[in-house]
Amino acid sequence: MGYKHATQRYRHWYANLLRLYPKPYYERFGEGMEQTFTDLLQERAKEERGLFGYALWVTVETLTGIIKENITFISMQKNKRLIGIVLGIALLLLIPLLGNWPWTLSDFVIMGIPLLGTGLVSELIMRRVTDVKHRAVIVVVIVGMFLLTWAELAVGVFGTPFAGN
Amino acid sequence: MTKNINNTPLTPAVLHILLALSTEERHGYGIMKQVELDSQGKVKMGPGTLYGSLGRMIEAELISESEKKIDPKMDDERRIYYKITGLGQKALDAELERYREVVAAAKQKRLSPNTFAYGV
């Protein structure tokens, strides 16, 4: 009876630990891992061997896997977002190119650098700032500053020395 | 992405998982027990290592998930089974061939465990 109770307790503990895996990984393998862990405990219980030490070893071993999978998942996510930002900027710069706008190379550079800068700073904010509301406010401010800069360079809304015409 | 399976050595975990699945489909616990048996207890892995390897092997198309079914030797819980793919079988064959070549080279140099260095 003692082994049964201990197995259930460790299974419950292990099921909670598995939730630390990235969501896609947990959804795919979580159930199988929990079953395998329970099978291993039940095998040891039948042989009347200690469960605590083994459960501890499996916990440490699984934590290593959790850290590894989370690092892989986060790095993939971040790279995907960055690639999306760069591709988005490239698509935006295709508009004047395909629309035969009277842009010179310097116009593309003057437009491209602030766009890329805005994108990269936004990506940095997304990585560093964890609070969703703060993140949204900061990104809106950055994008707003870019749009004002663009408007000034294009049509000179503020009449600065950099005003366009 | 084309994988050059004939030139890429397999890690011990991947090799033993492929060996375990080469004869029949198995679930996670079954794979662990077979690996322990095949390696005579030398290769021990926990669920974290096993499923991490299974995930990467599925991505590399060396194995695939089979149906979810009950193991008659165990309880009534339905378990996900895994099976080796054609690519996995080729990778296993290539790895075993590599091992055979290494053992043959070692025997030629009289380095096998039961042979003295100078053929005494």
Interface residues (C-beta under 8 A of the other chain):
Chain A: Y25 R28 F29 E31 G32 M33 Q35 T36 F37 D39 L40 W57 V58 E61 T62 L63 T64 G65 I66 K68 E69
Chain B: H27 G28 Y29 M32 G46 P47 G48 T49 L50 Y51 G52 L54 G55 M74 E77 R79 I80
